[in-house]
Amino acid sequence: MKDENLFNALIELADDHSILCHRLGEWCGHAPILEEDLALTNMALDLIGTARNLYTYAAEIEGRGRSEDDLAYLRNERQFRNLLMVERPNGDFAHTMLRQLFFAAFMEPYWQAALESRDETLRGIAGKALKEMGYHIRHAGEWVIRLGDGTEESAERMQAAMEALHIYVDELFHSSPAAEAAAKAGLLPERGALRTAWLENITPILAEARLELPEAPNPQIGGRAGLHGEDLGHILCEMQYLQRSHPGATW
Amino acid sequence: MVSAQEKAWAAAAAVPDPEIPCVTVADLGILREVVIEDGVAVARVSPTYSGCPATSFIEAAIGEALRRAGFEARIERVMSPPWTTDWITEEGREKLRAYGIAPPAEGSNAKRALFGETTVACPRCGATDTEKISEFGSTPCKAQYRCRACCEPFDHFKCI
């Protein structure tokens, strides 16, 4: 393999995007209004596009003839390296929007920093994804504000989402040894350095939404080591069923 | 005399967008270049959005158009620099407007422009008294708007 650390770091990123994409896709046909049905699936499309770019590049770096589909469909849950936040169940619309805001508010400065990567392919993937994350922040941010500063019930639900999700925020800024090595090599951004940029994205939105980010003395981490909640297994059952039952099936 | 390269460009450039057939891949600026390398027509194409489902279809259609024009063809996907709506030609913008899609404006993609409204002119009556219904429309590249003057809903090509 050309660069095992880069391969593993790309898999982490790709898994973040494909699992969150799957979660957003679960809203298809169930969103509160038609426009949101379109919006959630549109954002899922952005995420699957980025995931495909990352899996494809990871497969190329690995050089063992695996494809993007092999990487997405034929690994088990312990081999998935996604953040715990993205596998959390959708909950209500408030949970989904807050999770989307947390994720996009991180990926936007991440891709911005990745424009300086030494690797041209990564600069290309970053340039595309960066513009899309701007939309995701704005869309999710507007909903967080509407709901947080909305009715008594919407505010309560947004508060409940905050309490449920804030313990997963810290993992955004952790780096696996592979991600650390890729950062040192100037290929991918240093995740820990993005906390300020994340807060700059989040703070004005939370202030308008009358929400506070609580302290998380015991943040939940483990996704990068393949230690997941039960929920990931259920996602993979659904996502991988077809390829597992009909190996090699294509459209 | 028309060179092979010009002939190949003309064949590839005439391919329409599958979802917005009023414009071609050249109008949209996603066909970056067509060059002849070792007798093969190589078309370099950029996707609009990371997950645009039309990307593969467009690449196949360009390959098909080149083969029909008598070329052996290869398609290369170019990610960097990323495609931007600024690359839509003036002619492409006019075609979009005539088709009922408001062409992209400039500078409307600021992530901090929460609830921000940009001025989008109605492609039917030209009024600027319009409102956004949803940031996401029937394809990844479009948003839904409504004209307050003529009361017609319309698509707006998002600016990225």
Boltz contact constraints between the chains, C-beta under 6 A:
constraints:
  - contact:
      token1: [A, 35]
      token2: [B, 134]
      max_distance: 6.0
  - contact:
      token1: [A, 38]
      token2: [B, 136]
      max_distance: 6.0
  - contact:
      token1: [A, 39]
      token2: [B, 136]
      max_distance: 6.0
  - contact:
      token1: [A, 42]
      token2: [B, 136]
      max_distance: 6.0
  - contact:
      token1: [A, 42]
      token2: [B, 140]
      max_distance: 6.0
  - contact:
      token1: [A, 45]
      token2: [B, 51]
      max_distance: 6.0
  - contact:
      token1: [A, 45]
      token2: [B, 140]
      max_distance: 6.0
  - contact:
      token1: [A, 46]
      token2: [B, 50]
      max_distance: 6.0
  - contact:
      token1: [A, 46]
      token2: [B, 51]
      max_distance: 6.0
  - contact:
      token1: [A, 48]
      token2: [B, 51]
      max_distance: 6.0
  - contact:
      token1: [A, 49]
      token2: [B, 50]
      max_distance: 6.0
  - contact:
      token1: [A, 49]
      token2: [B, 51]
      max_distance: 6.0
  - contact:
      token1: [A, 50]
      token2: [B, 50]
      max_distance: 6.0
  - contact:
      token1: [A, 120]
      token2: [B, 80]
      max_distance: 6.0
  - contact:
      token1: [A, 123]
      token2: [B, 80]
      max_distance: 6.0
  - contact:
      token1: [A, 124]
      token2: [B, 79]
      max_distance: 6.0
  - contact:
      token1: [A, 124]
      token2: [B, 80]
      max_distance: 6.0
  - contact:
      token1: [A, 127]
      token2: [B, 82]
      max_distance: 6.0
  - contact:
      token1: [A, 128]
      token2: [B, 50]
      max_distance: 6.0
  - contact:
      token1: [A, 128]
      token2: [B, 82]
      max_distance: 6.0
  - contact:
      token1: [A, 129]
      token2: [B, 50]
      max_distance: 6.0
  - contact:
      token1: [A, 131]
      token2: [B, 160]
      max_distance: 6.0
  - contact:
      token1: [A, 134]
      token2: [B, 109]
      max_distance: 6.0
  - contact:
      token1: [A, 134]
      token2: [B, 111]
      max_distance: 6.0
  - contact:
      token1: [A, 137]
      token2: [B, 111]
      max_distance: 6.0
  - contact:
      token1: [A, 138]
      token2: [B, 111]
      max_distance: 6.0
  - contact:
      token1: [A, 139]
      token2: [B, 135]
      max_distance: 6.0
  - contact:
      token1: [A, 141]
      token2: [B, 114]
      max_distance: 6.0
  - contact:
      token1: [A, 142]
      token2: [B, 114]
      max_distance: 6.0
  - contact:
      token1: [A, 142]
      token2: [B, 115]
      max_distance: 6.0
